[in-house]
Amino acid sequence: MLTIDTTETKNPKLHHFLLGSVGPRPICFASTIDKEGNRNLAPFSFFNVFSSNPPIAVFSPARSGRTGQQKDTYNNVKEVPEVVINIVDYSMVHQMSLASSPYNPNEDEFIKSGLTAVESQVVKPWRVKESPVQMECRVNDVIELGEGGGAGNLIVCEILKIHISENVLDENQAIDQKKIDLVARMGGDWYCRADDNSMFEIKKPITTRGVGVDAMPQEIVNSNILTGNDIGQLGGIEALPNETEVNDYKLIELIELFVSLEDAPEKLEKELHLRAKDLLKENKLTEAWKTLLSFNN
């Protein structure tokens, strides 16, 4: 394993290790203005939301790694402490990337990137019309993390208004994760797209408590077929199926497998674990447990 001592590693190399390790990162496409009213639009992938009461987002425009100078976005929010955070979807990703070019402070990235500026309702910076979600924010605080090149600045924003495109809403007026088509930043020149090919669903155990790995039979925990991730998924069940449920499932769904391998118990156990693994991929947790427990029933 490669071990990095952050106190002995030069910033450019450390920067690449950090960005290559922590991802995908959501993108804050920040619209700001200076005291003269000049518009600026720039993306930052050191960004997330950190509270809903009050609604707080934080992003970090870092000092230039080459010159140590602050970004125009930082300078603008120090003069006019307001920002619009525009969320980036796949349809505008190349325009977003173009806006990240090192244009001069008096050059308008809205015009350079071909994006449409829309007046905000409660803050001075303009919104990006093409963005599926636009957040008008007041800057509550700016926290400088260092003075050298690569040093970040935390821009703490209170979200005052959110504008959401009807095109990304479902029938319940919630944001449909399959419609919003978000993109995120990876290391180097890489991005990723959150679509059907990359997304998967895991039910969050907010009100439920899984039995945990420590309550599972050791022959399952020590399986040569199931991975640690599979074991963690199995541990999320609230209660193991009882003997009757397992026997009923065995007689209906697994009987052919048991008959064909009745004289080969080791192969039978392997096949049951392989079948359970496939069931877990389909999020059929109860069926996977019934399959695994059938071996000793």
URGI-V437926 format. One record per residue. N is the residue number from 1. RES is the residue in three letters. PSI is psi in degrees with one decimal (999 if undefined). NEAR is the number of other ideal C-beta (glycine too) atoms within 12 Angstrom. D_CENTER is the distance of its C-alpha to the mean C-alpha in Angstrom with 1 decimal. Layout:
N:RES:PSI:NEAR:D_CENTER + N:RES:PSI:NEAR:D_CENTER
This chain:
1:MET:132.3:3:25.9 + 2:LEU:127.6:9:25.6 + 3:THR:128.9:8:25.8 + 4:ILE:124.4:17:25.2 + 5:ASP:109.9:11:27.2 + 6:THR:-20.4:14:25.4 + 7:THR:-15.4:8:28.8 + 8:GLU:-1.2:10:30.4 + 9:THR:129.8:17:27.8 + 10:LYS:149.7:17:28.2 + 11:ASN:-46.0:25:25.4 + 12:PRO:-42.9:16:24.6 + 13:LYS:-42.7:18:24.2 + 14:LEU:-40.4:21:22.2 + 15:HIS:-45.3:28:19.9 + 16:HIS:-37.5:22:19.2 + 17:PHE:-43.1:21:18.7 + 18:LEU:-47.5:22:16.1 + 19:LEU:-29.5:27:14.1 + 20:GLY:-22.2:20:14.6 + 21:SER:-39.5:16:13.4 + 22:VAL:103.5:19:10.4 + 23:GLY:168.1:22:7.6 + 24:PRO:146.2:25:5.9 + 25:ARG:130.2:28:6.3 + 26:PRO:156.9:32:6.5 + 27:ILE:124.9:39:10.3 + 28:CYS:112.8:42:13.0 + 29:PHE:94.6:47:16.0 + 30:ALA:125.9:51:18.6 + 31:SER:124.8:49:22.1 + 32:THR:170.9:48:24.9 + 33:ILE:155.9:34:28.7 + 34:ASP:-178.2:24:31.3 + 35:LYS:-16.9:16:34.5 + 36:GLU:-5.0:14:36.3 + 37:GLY:6.6:16:33.8 + 38:ASN:132.2:27:32.4 + 39:ARG:149.0:38:29.0 + 40:ASN:144.0:44:26.1 + 41:LEU:120.9:47:22.7 + 42:ALA:143.3:47:20.2 + 43:PRO:146.6:41:16.5 + 44:PHE:129.8:40:14.7 + 45:SER:-0.2:34:11.5 + 46:PHE:86.8:31:12.3 + 47:PHE:144.0:38:11.0 + 48:ASN:173.5:24:9.5 + 49:VAL:145.8:24:11.4 + 50:PHE:-1.2:19:13.5 + 51:SER:149.2:15:16.0 + 52:SER:-9.6:11:17.2 + 53:ASN:88.5:9:20.9 + 54:PRO:161.0:16:21.4 + 55:PRO:112.4:22:18.4 + 56:ILE:131.2:26:17.2 + 57:ALA:149.1:37:14.8 + 58:VAL:133.4:33:15.2 + 59:PHE:165.4:43:15.0 + 60:SER:101.3:32:17.2 + 61:PRO:111.2:39:19.6 + 62:ALA:157.3:35:21.1 + 63:ARG:149.1:26:24.7 + 64:SER:131.9:22:25.7 + 65:GLY:-21.2:22:25.9 + 66:ARG:-43.9:14:29.1 + 67:THR:-18.9:13:31.0 + 68:GLY:1.8:16:29.4 + 69:GLN:153.0:20:29.6 + 70:GLN:151.3:28:27.3 + 71:LYS:157.6:36:25.3 + 72:ASP:-36.0:35:26.8 + 73:THR:-44.8:45:23.9 + 74:TYR:-48.8:36:24.9 + 75:ASN:-38.7:26:28.5 + 76:ASN:-45.7:36:28.1 + 77:VAL:-20.1:42:26.4 + 78:LYS:-29.9:23:29.1 + 79:GLU:-45.1:25:31.6 + 80:VAL:98.7:28:30.0 + 81:PRO:60.8:27:27.4 + 82:GLU:154.3:36:25.4 + 83:VAL:149.9:48:22.4 + 84:VAL:123.4:49:20.6 + 85:ILE:112.7:48:16.8 + 86:ASN:125.9:49:16.4 + 87:ILE:140.1:43:13.1 + 88:VAL:127.0:44:13.1 + 89:ASP:177.0:34:13.4 + 90:TYR:-29.8:25:14.9 + 91:SER:-15.4:24:18.4 + 92:MET:13.0:30:18.5 + 93:VAL:-36.0:30:16.6 + 94:HIS:-34.0:20:19.9 + 95:GLN:-37.4:30:21.4 + 96:MET:-44.8:39:18.6 + 97:SER:-41.0:25:19.2 + 98:LEU:-37.8:22:22.9 + 99:ALA:-17.4:38:22.6 + 100:SER:-4.0:30:21.4 + 101:SER:150.9:18:24.9 + 102:PRO:67.0:18:27.1 + 103:TYR:159.1:22:29.2 + 104:ASN:155.8:12:31.9 + 105:PRO:-28.9:25:31.4 + 106:ASN:2.7:16:33.7 + 107:GLU:134.4:19:32.0 + 108:ASP:112.4:26:29.9 + 109:GLU:-22.4:39:26.5 + 110:PHE:-46.2:34:26.6 + 111:ILE:-43.8:20:29.8 + 112:LYS:-38.1:24:28.8 + 113:SER:-10.6:33:25.7 + 114:GLY:16.4:19:27.4 + 115:LEU:157.9:34:25.0 + 116:THR:123.5:20:26.7 + 117:ALA:131.5:28:27.2 + 118:VAL:134.7:22:27.5 + 119:GLU:139.7:20:29.1 + 120:SER:170.1:30:27.2 + 121:GLN:-33.0:18:28.9 + 122:VAL:-5.2:20:28.8 + 123:VAL:165.6:31:27.8 + 124:LYS:-39.0:30:29.4 + 125:PRO:153.2:44:26.7 + 126:TRP:155.1:34:26.1 + 127:ARG:161.0:40:23.3 + 128:VAL:113.4:43:22.0 + 129:LYS:-37.6:23:23.4 + 130:GLU:-14.7:30:21.3 + 131:SER:135.3:45:18.0 + 132:PRO:-23.8:32:16.9 + 133:VAL:128.1:35:16.1 + 134:GLN:126.2:40:18.2 + 135:MET:114.8:38:18.4 + 136:GLU:126.2:35:21.8 + 137:CYS:148.5:41:21.7 + 138:ARG:135.2:29:24.4 + 139:VAL:114.5:37:23.8 + 140:ASN:-28.8:24:24.9 + 141:ASP:150.6:18:24.8 + 142:VAL:117.6:27:24.4 + 143:ILE:114.2:19:24.2 + 144:GLU:129.7:19:25.3 + 145:LEU:-8.2:19:24.1 + 146:GLY:179.1:18:26.8 + 147:GLU:-17.7:14:29.4 + 148:GLY:176.3:22:29.0 + 149:GLY:134.8:21:27.1 + 150:GLY:-7.3:31:23.3 + 151:ALA:133.5:25:23.6 + 152:GLY:165.5:31:20.9 + 153:ASN:118.4:32:21.7 + 154:LEU:116.3:29:19.6 + 155:ILE:105.8:42:20.1 + 156:VAL:116.0:28:19.8 + 157:CYS:133.9:40:19.8 + 158:GLU:122.9:30:20.9 + 159:ILE:120.4:33:19.9 + 160:LEU:-38.4:26:23.2 + 161:LYS:144.6:21:22.6 + 162:ILE:128.9:27:19.8 + 163:HIS:124.3:27:20.9 + 164:ILE:129.0:23:19.1 + 165:SER:137.1:26:20.4 + 166:GLU:-24.8:15:22.3 + 167:ASN:-17.6:17:21.1 + 168:VAL:6.2:25:17.6 + 169:LEU:149.1:18:19.1 + 170:ASP:-172.0:15:20.3 + 171:GLU:-16.0:8:23.8 + 172:ASN:11.6:7:22.8 + 173:GLN:29.1:10:21.6 + 174:ALA:157.1:13:18.0 + 175:ILE:122.2:23:15.1 + 176:ASP:116.7:22:15.0 + 177:GLN:-19.4:20:11.6 + 178:LYS:-16.7:20:13.8 + 179:LYS:-31.1:25:15.7 + 180:ILE:-24.5:30:13.3 + 181:ASP:52.6:30:12.4 + 182:LEU:155.5:34:9.6 + 183:VAL:159.0:34:9.4 + 184:ALA:160.9:33:7.7 + 185:ARG:137.8:31:9.8 + 186:MET:-164.2:22:10.9 + 187:GLY:161.4:20:14.3 + 188:GLY:-132.8:13:17.6 + 189:ASP:14.2:11:17.8 + 190:TRP:141.9:19:14.9 + 191:TYR:170.5:28:12.1 + 192:CYS:158.9:23:10.2 + 193:ARG:127.7:24:10.4 + 194:ALA:85.4:27:8.7 + 195:ASP:-169.0:18:12.1 + 196:ASP:-29.5:13:14.3 + 197:ASN:-22.5:10:14.6 + 198:SER:-17.6:18:11.1 + 199:MET:147.6:19:9.9 + 200:PHE:159.7:17:11.6 + 201:GLU:133.9:10:12.5 + 202:ILE:121.4:15:13.3 + 203:LYS:125.3:15:15.5 + 204:LYS:130.3:9:14.9 + 205:PRO:67.0:16:18.1 + 206:ILE:-43.0:8:18.7 + 207:THR:-2.7:8:22.4 + 208:THR:157.7:14:23.1 + 209:ARG:116.6:13:24.0 + 210:GLY:157.0:26:23.8 + 211:VAL:-26.9:25:27.0 + 212:GLY:156.0:18:25.3 + 213:VAL:-32.9:23:26.2 + 214:ASP:-16.0:11:29.3 + 215:ALA:4.0:20:30.8 + 216:MET:147.7:27:30.5 + 217:PRO:138.5:23:33.5 + 218:GLN:-31.7:12:33.7 + 219:GLU:-22.0:20:34.5 + 220:ILE:-44.4:34:31.1 + 221:VAL:-37.5:23:29.2 + 222:ASN:17.0:15:31.2 + 223:SER:141.1:27:30.6 + 224:ASN:-8.0:15:30.8 + 225:ILE:-45.1:24:28.8 + 226:LEU:137.4:35:25.9 + 227:THR:172.1:17:23.1 + 228:GLY:-34.6:13:21.8 + 229:ASN:-40.6:16:18.7 + 230:ASP:-43.2:29:21.3 + 231:ILE:-40.6:33:23.2 + 232:GLY:-38.7:21:20.3 + 233:GLN:-42.3:33:19.8 + 234:LEU:-36.0:40:23.5 + 235:GLY:-10.2:29:23.7 + 236:GLY:-5.3:29:21.6 + 237:ILE:143.2:32:24.7 + 238:GLU:-32.9:19:26.7 + 239:ALA:140.0:16:30.0 + 240:LEU:146.8:26:31.4 + 241:PRO:144.4:26:33.5 + 242:ASN:173.9:15:37.2 + 243:GLU:-38.9:15:39.9 + 244:THR:-44.8:13:41.1 + 245:GLU:-40.5:22:37.7 + 246:VAL:-44.6:27:37.3 + 247:ASN:-40.8:20:40.9 + 248:ASP:-43.1:19:40.5 + 249:TYR:-40.0:31:37.4 + 250:LYS:-44.4:29:39.2 + 251:LEU:-26.6:18:42.3 + 252:ILE:-47.2:17:40.5 + 253:GLU:-23.5:24:37.5 + 254:LEU:1.2:30:38.5 + 255:ILE:-40.7:16:42.3 + 256:GLU:-39.9:15:42.7 + 257:LEU:-42.4:27:40.6 + 258:PHE:-39.4:27:42.6 + 259:VAL:-43.4:13:45.9 + 260:SER:-25.7:13:45.2 + 261:LEU:27.7:20:44.2 + 262:GLU:-23.4:13:46.4 + 263:ASP:9.3:10:48.2 + 264:ALA:72.4:15:45.1 + 265:PRO:-37.3:14:43.1 + 266:GLU:-42.1:14:41.0 + 267:LYS:-37.1:18:39.9 + 268:LEU:-47.3:26:39.4 + 269:GLU:-41.9:29:37.1 + 270:LYS:-45.1:22:35.1 + 271:GLU:-36.2:25:34.9 + 272:LEU:-39.7:39:33.8 + 273:HIS:-37.9:33:30.9 + 274:LEU:-40.4:23:29.9 + 275:ARG:-40.9:33:30.2 + 276:ALA:-38.3:38:28.1 + 277:LYS:-41.8:28:25.4 + 278:ASP:-38.9:19:25.4 + 279:LEU:-37.2:27:25.4 + 280:LEU:-35.5:34:22.3 + 281:LYS:-27.3:19:20.5 + 282:GLU:9.0:16:21.6 + 283:ASN:27.5:18:20.5 + 284:LYS:75.7:21:24.2 + 285:LEU:-47.0:30:24.3 + 286:THR:-42.6:27:27.8 + 287:GLU:-37.4:31:29.3 + 288:ALA:-41.9:39:27.9 + 289:TRP:-42.8:39:29.6 + 290:LYS:-37.7:33:32.8 + 291:THR:-45.8:38:32.9 + 292:LEU:-43.0:43:32.6 + 293:LEU:-16.3:33:35.0 + 294:SER:-22.6:33:37.5 + 295:PHE:-37.8:29:38.7 + 296:ASN:10.2:17:40.6 + 297:ASN:999:24:41.7
